[in-house]
Amino acid sequence: MIVGFTLVGPDVAELLHAATIAVTAEVPLDRLRPAVPAFPTLGEVWLRLLETYEHAA
């Protein structure tokens, strides 16, 4: 079980939500191993929508 985490470097925000859930839900490490994050993330989709809107305006 993960009891805390430290993230450093570019794009660490991508890991923040998953790590927070793992800690607060007390997810065992063997259950985290097969979990594959979805791509693109919602944040990236939102960014692409904003970029599309800005280019259209």
Sequence and secondary structure as in RCSB ss.txt:
>XXXX:A:sequence
MIVGFTLVGPDVAELLHAATIAVTAEVPLDRLRPAVPAFPTLGEVWLRLLETYEHAA
>XXXX:A:secstr
        STTTHHHHHHHHHHHHTT  HHHHTT    SS HHHHHHHHHHHHHHH 
